[in-house]
Amino acid sequence: MNPDIVTALAGLGGAVIGAAASTGTAWVTLRRQSQDAIKARRYEIGRLAAEEALSELIQLQQFLATVVVPSGRPAEDPWEGTALDRLRRAALSIARIPGKELPARIQIPLDLAKAYRYAGPRHALWVRWMRVMVEDMITVLLEYVREEDPPPLSAPVAKHQQTYIRRREEEQRRYERLEREAFEDRDPDFEPDDAP
C-alpha cells in the first residue's frame, strides 16, 4: 500500500478520534453546567421563598411578643386572626421551597402552630405555644438560608407534639363516647317513616 495513503488514513483516524473526544468532552461539560445551573436556580427560588417566610415569621414573633392576652376563659380575640394570617402567608412561602427535606422538617412546627388551641384553656397558653413553634421555624429557615442542614426537632417542639398527640387522642375518645351515648339514648321503638 502506498505510504501516502497510510499516512492520510492515520491522519483521518486521528482527526475522527480527536473530534469525538472533543465532542464528548463538550457534551459532558455542558451537561454538568446545565445541572449546576438548575441546582443554583432551585436554591435561589428556595432562598427567596425562605426569606419571605422568615420575614412573615419574624413579624409574627414580634407581634406575639406584644400581645396582651385577655384574662379568663378564651373568647374571640383579634390576636388569633392576625397570627393565623401571618402563619398562612409563611406557609405559602414555605410551600415554594424546592425539595422534600426542609418542608418535611418545618411541617411539624407549622402544623402544631395551627393547632395552638391544644395548649390548654387560656389565651396565654395559646400564645406561648405558637411562639415556641414560630421560633423553631425561624431557626430551621435560617439554617436553610445559610446552606446548612436543618437542625433536629427541638425539645420544646417535641414536648408540645406529644401534648398535641395525647390531647387529640383524648378528644377522639370523648367524641366516640358521646356518639355511642347518643346512639344508646335513642328510642328503641322508633322506626323511620317510610312515607315519601
Disulfide bonds with the S-S distance in Angstrom:
none
